[in-house]
Amino acid sequence: MIDIKLEHIVKKYTSDVIAVDDLSLNFEPGSFVCLLGPSGCGKTTTLRMISGLERANDGIITVGGEIFDAPKQNIFVRPEHRKLGLVFQSYALWPHMTVQENVDFGLKLKKISKEERCRIVDESLDLLRMGAYRKRYPAELSGGQQQRVALARMLAVQPGILLLDEPLSNLDAALRLEMRSELKSLHERLGSTIVFVTHDQLEAMSLATHVAVMNEGKLEQYADPMTIYLKPATEFVATFVGSPPMNMVGFSDSEGQRWKEPFKKAVAAFRQMDGNDKRISKVGFRAEAVTLQRSDDTLLLKQNQTCIKGRVKAVLPTGPEQIVSIVVDDDQFYVVTPPSHFFENGQAVDMVIDLTMIHMFDQNGLRV
Ligand code: ATP
């Protein structure tokens, strides 16, 4: 079990492209860490620095107690000496080798018996449902199949650290789900430290022991998935994680002086929940904090509830539930209801909000 430590890492591609900006993170041995964030936030660059494919401009990267990269101390361990398993979105399979030979390649370097190698190759290919394709060349495979071979090749050598950059991006929904559960049980079995890059928050939430949410090269929050979901440290995390995204009620003008009329009563109720009310700039509530009812039904608010009135803009059925989008002036909110609850476009509705489930943020977007 190996740990990874990033201390004040900076990566600049040019003077005006700072891909990673003073990033500090500790990956505990055996953890499954997802680097999560929007496109261009520096996830891949971080992974490439851990692997040694990219050099940091500043900071220290330590893996298993050994410094791999420390520009100020003039230390840099080359990627081939880092003994890490790597799978990138572009699979980098050897084009002149069959599937079987590709998976066997890393094992040959390990100098183990041929019989043992055959057993491991079979096992890895079976696990990734690629046994039937063993004699094919990469060019004869689909993108998703190539991705699975790349994963099998990495798993075969059982590295102590697995670095995965969107390794499931080319799989269809069913296979993706299956591979997620394979990866998760594999992690539990092997105990390897896994760093997994994704912009898919569902993937991160369902796989990781720890999630690092990044935005514009900086770390927004590093915590276990449920803490990220239930106690987002910043407004960015609150709106990036969760589907539908967290609803936000903000000030009405850029100076942050007035709350819009339809929200005034609710905000007064929100403020009662906060001992230090001056600091609140935005209030957030997730879809599950809201009970939706028609405005012509009798409204009976309990002590820990408040209400915002709006109109249905659209009803989006997903099967087991429906997402109802609601407009209040020019703001839009999302609520989830059972499919049996009938709402139609233009209908006047009351969003009854559970005040014990609200989130408050200050002017800098930090959780209050
Ligand atoms: P995605 O999810 O789209 O892959 P990402 O979060 O992995 O994005 P990075 O690929 O790490 O983001 O890129 C971070 C920033 O660095 C982006 O602004 C990107 O344009 C820039 N960048 C990445 N690679 C290079 C490069 N080789 N040269 C110059 N700029 C680069």
Boltz pocket constraint, residues with backbone or C-beta under 6 A from the ligand:
constraints:
  - pocket:
      binder: B
      contacts: [[A, 13], [A, 14], [A, 17], [A, 18], [A, 19], [A, 37], [A, 38], [A, 39], [A, 40], [A, 41], [A, 42], [A, 43], [A, 44], [A, 45], [A, 46], [A, 199]]
      max_distance: 6.0
